[in-house]
Amino acid sequence: MAGQLAVFFTAILWSSSGLFVKLLEWHPVVITSLRSYIAVVFLLIIRFVFPPPKGTKKNEPLPLWIGAFAFSFTMFSFIIANRITTAANSIMLQYSAPIWAAFLAWWLLKEKPRWEHWGALVLVFGGLALFFRDAFGSGAIVGDLLSVASGITFGLYSVLLRKIKDSNPRDIMLLGHVVSAFIGMPFIIMHPPVINLPSVAIILYMGIIQIGLTSVLFVYGMKRVKAIQAMLITAIEPIISPVWVFLVIGERPSLTAMMGGAIIITTVVASSIIGWRRTEQE
């Protein structure tokens, strides 16, 4: 139960990102970078207080660095997309990640996709087509493309996290935040953020709670529940995220975008359930 609760609260905290990105009137790269600076300090403190158990294997450098850059790109692209498309579009498009992960795992981990993965890929592309139907000519095409890219890199990051699960996967998140912090340094100089009490409160929340604490919770949960269970639990994020934005800001996604998002989320959950039932029968 502890693992399921950890993943559940991770999804709840993740879902608040879209709202606070909309509320914080800073350059999106500055938001990502400063959030990561704070997360690095938080995770280093956690690492000092709760060091890896003795005998933990060292991480392989290649998957560690590729995973860190994939995680960093996912954060940058998601936050930038949130500023130039709707919160619903960005989060729902990113949640095509489990399908990309299935095929990346085939390539990197030699885990061959099943028939439900092929079927899901076709349906996901159908859902994406509905998104881009509205995006062309609306100025949101770049945001939607970035959201798709973040889904692909999120899938890659998840596969690499599994690849080093027997060592210390939390290091991918820590290194990813270090990369994001350094990439954003020139933007902080060129686009200095307006500092006031609300903005400081928001960026501290995002760095410590929304992305720092969730890094700890997610790794904790992934070690205690099956990957399929974790994916099903985190599927609540794309449902809740646009609700926060609508209730506070009033941003309403289009009907076709909602239909596309519903197809993607339903497909991901259905393919996950099929895979989970097959695993149970085996």
C-alpha positions in Angstrom: 0.0 0.0 0.0 2.9 2.4 0.8 4.2 2.1 -2.8 0.7 2.8 -4.3 0.2 5.8 -2.1 3.7 7.2 -3.0 2.9 7.0 -6.8 -0.6 8.4 -6.2 0.7 11.5 -4.4 3.3 11.9 -7.0 0.6 12.1 -9.7 -1.4 14.6 -7.6 1.7 16.9 -7.2 2.7 16.5 -10.8 -0.7 17.6 -11.9 -0.2 21.1 -10.3 2.6 21.9 -12.7 0.4 23.2 -15.5 -1.4 25.6 -13.3 1.7 27.2 -11.6 3.5 27.5 -14.9 0.5 29.6 -16.1 0.5 31.7 -12.9 4.2 32.4 -12.9 4.9 35.1 -15.4 8.5 34.3 -16.0 10.3 33.0 -19.1 9.5 29.2 -19.3 13.3 28.3 -19.5 13.9 30.4 -16.4 11.1 28.6 -14.6 12.5 25.2 -15.5 16.1 26.2 -14.5 15.3 27.8 -11.2 13.0 25.0 -10.3 15.8 22.6 -11.0 18.3 24.6 -8.9 16.0 24.3 -5.9 15.3 20.6 -6.7 19.1 19.9 -6.8 19.6 21.3 -3.3 16.6 19.4 -2.0 17.7 16.1 -3.5 21.3 16.5 -2.3 20.0 17.0 1.2 17.9 13.9 0.8 20.9 12.0 -0.5 23.0 13.1 2.5 20.3 12.2 5.1 19.2 9.0 3.3 22.3 7.7 1.4 22.0 4.6 -0.9 22.3 1.3 1.0 25.7 -0.2 1.2 26.5 -2.5 -1.7 24.4 -0.6 -4.2 25.8 -1.0 -7.7 27.2 2.0 -9.4 25.2 3.4 -12.3 26.4 2.8 -15.8 27.5 6.2 -17.2 25.9 6.0 -20.7 22.3 5.3 -19.6 22.7 7.7 -16.6 23.7 10.6 -18.9 21.3 9.9 -21.7 18.5 9.5 -19.1 19.4 12.7 -17.4 19.4 14.7 -20.7 16.1 13.0 -21.7 14.6 14.0 -18.3 15.9 17.5 -18.7 14.5 17.9 -22.2 11.1 16.5 -21.0 10.9 19.2 -18.3 11.9 22.0 -20.6 9.7 21.0 -23.5 6.7 20.4 -21.2 6.9 23.8 -19.5 7.6 25.7 -22.7 4.6 23.9 -24.3 2.4 24.9 -21.4 3.0 28.6 -22.3 2.2 28.2 -26.0 -0.6 25.7 -25.9 -3.3 24.7 -23.4 -2.4 22.8 -20.3 -4.8 20.0 -21.4 -3.0 19.6 -24.7 0.5 19.6 -23.2 -0.2 17.0 -20.5 -2.4 14.7 -22.6 0.1 14.7 -25.5 2.9 13.9 -23.1 0.9 11.0 -21.8 1.5 9.1 -25.0 4.8 8.3 -23.3 4.0 4.7 -22.2 3.4 3.7 -25.9 6.8 5.2 -26.9 8.3 3.5 -24.0 7.1 0.1 -25.2 8.9 0.5 -28.5 12.0 2.1 -27.0 12.2 -0.9 -24.6 12.1 -3.2 -27.6 15.1 -1.4 -29.0 17.1 -0.8 -25.8 16.0 -3.7 -23.6 15.1 -6.3 -26.2 11.5 -6.4 -24.8 9.4 -7.1 -27.9 6.1 -5.2 -28.1 2.8 -7.2 -28.0 -0.2 -6.9 -30.2 -1.8 -4.4 -27.8 1.2 -2.1 -28.2 0.9 -2.1 -32.0 -2.8 -1.4 -31.7 -2.3 1.3 -29.1 0.2 3.0 -31.4 -2.3 3.3 -34.2 -5.0 4.7 -31.8 -2.5 7.1 -30.2 -1.6 8.5 -33.7 -5.3 8.9 -34.3 -5.6 10.9 -31.0 -2.6 13.0 -32.1 -4.3 13.8 -35.4 -7.3 15.3 -33.6 -4.9 17.5 -31.6 -3.1 18.8 -34.6 -6.3 19.3 -36.5 -7.0 22.4 -34.3 -3.3 23.3 -33.8 -2.6 24.1 -37.5 -3.3 27.7 -38.1 -3.9 28.5 -34.4 -0.3 29.2 -33.3 -0.4 26.1 -31.0 1.4 23.7 -33.4 4.8 24.4 -31.9 3.5 23.8 -28.4 1.8 20.6 -29.4 4.9 19.3 -31.2 7.0 20.0 -28.1 4.4 18.1 -26.0 4.7 15.1 -28.3 8.5 15.3 -28.1 8.3 15.5 -24.3 6.2 12.3 -24.4 8.9 10.5 -26.4 11.8 11.6 -24.1 9.6 10.8 -21.1 9.2 7.3 -22.5 13.0 7.1 -23.1 13.7 8.3 -19.6 11.3 5.8 -18.1 13.0 2.9 -20.0 16.5 4.0 -18.8 15.2 4.3 -15.3 14.2 0.7 -15.5 17.5 -0.2 -17.0 19.4 1.0 -13.9 16.7 0.0 -11.3 19.1 -2.3 -9.5 21.6 0.5 -8.8 20.5 4.0 -7.9 17.9 5.4 -10.3 17.4 8.6 -8.3 20.7 9.7 -9.7 19.1 10.2 -13.1 16.7 12.7 -11.7 19.4 14.5 -9.7 21.7 14.7 -12.8 18.8 15.8 -15.0 18.1 18.7 -12.7 21.8 19.7 -12.7 21.7 19.7 -16.5 18.5 21.8 -16.5 20.0 24.3 -14.0 23.1 24.9 -16.1 21.2 25.1 -19.4 19.0 27.8 -18.1 21.8 30.0 -16.7 22.1 32.3 -19.8 18.3 32.7 -19.9 18.2 33.8 -16.2 20.7 36.6 -17.2 18.9 37.6 -20.3 15.4 37.3 -18.8 15.8 38.1 -15.1 12.7 37.0 -13.2 10.5 39.5 -11.4 10.9 38.7 -7.7 8.0 39.1 -5.4 6.3 37.1 -2.6 3.9 35.1 -4.8 6.6 34.3 -7.4 9.1 33.1 -4.7 6.4 31.0 -3.1 5.5 29.4 -6.4 9.0 28.6 -7.5 9.9 27.2 -4.0 6.8 25.0 -4.1 7.7 23.8 -7.6 11.3 23.1 -6.8 10.9 21.5 -3.4 7.4 19.8 -3.6 6.2 19.5 -7.1 9.5 18.2 -8.7 11.8 17.6 -5.7 9.7 15.6 -3.4 8.0 13.7 -6.3 11.4 12.5 -7.5 11.8 10.8 -4.1 8.2 9.5 -4.0 8.3 8.2 -7.5 11.5 6.2 -7.0 10.2 4.9 -3.7 7.0 3.8 -5.3 8.6 2.2 -8.4 10.6 -0.1 -6.2 7.4 -1.4 -4.5 4.8 -1.6 -7.2 4.8 -3.1 -10.7 5.5 -0.6 -13.6 2.0 -1.3 -14.9 0.4 -0.4 -11.6 2.4 2.8 -11.4 1.4 3.8 -14.9 -2.3 3.2 -14.2 -2.1 5.3 -11.0 -0.3 8.2 -12.7 -3.0 8.3 -15.4 -4.9 10.5 -13.1 -2.4 13.4 -13.8 -3.7 14.3 -17.3 -7.2 14.2 -16.0 -6.6 16.5 -13.0 -4.0 18.9 -14.5 -6.4 20.8 -16.9 -9.1 20.8 -14.2 -6.8 22.9 -11.9 -6.1 25.3 -14.8 -9.8 25.6 -15.8 -11.0 26.2 -12.2 -8.3 28.9 -11.5 -7.7 30.5 -14.9 -10.7 29.4 -16.9 -8.6 28.0 -19.8 -10.8 25.6 -21.8 -9.4 23.1 -24.3 -11.2 22.5 -27.6 -13.7 19.6 -28.0 -11.5 17.9 -30.6 -8.4 18.2 -28.3 -10.4 16.7 -25.5 -11.5 13.8 -27.8 -7.9 13.2 -28.8 -6.8 13.3 -25.2 -9.5 10.8 -24.2 -8.4 8.5 -27.0 -4.8 8.6 -25.9 -5.4 8.1 -22.2 -8.0 5.4 -22.8 -5.6 3.6 -25.1 -2.7 3.8 -22.7 -4.8 2.5 -19.8 -6.4 -0.3 -21.9 -3.1 -1.6 -23.3 -1.6 -1.5 -19.8 -4.5 -3.5 -18.4 -4.1 -6.1 -21.2 -0.4 -6.4 -20.5 -0.9 -6.7 -16.7 -3.5 -9.5 -17.2 -1.2 -11.4 -19.4 1.6 -11.1 -16.8 -0.7 -12.3 -14.1 -1.7 -15.4 -16.2 1.9 -16.2 -16.9 
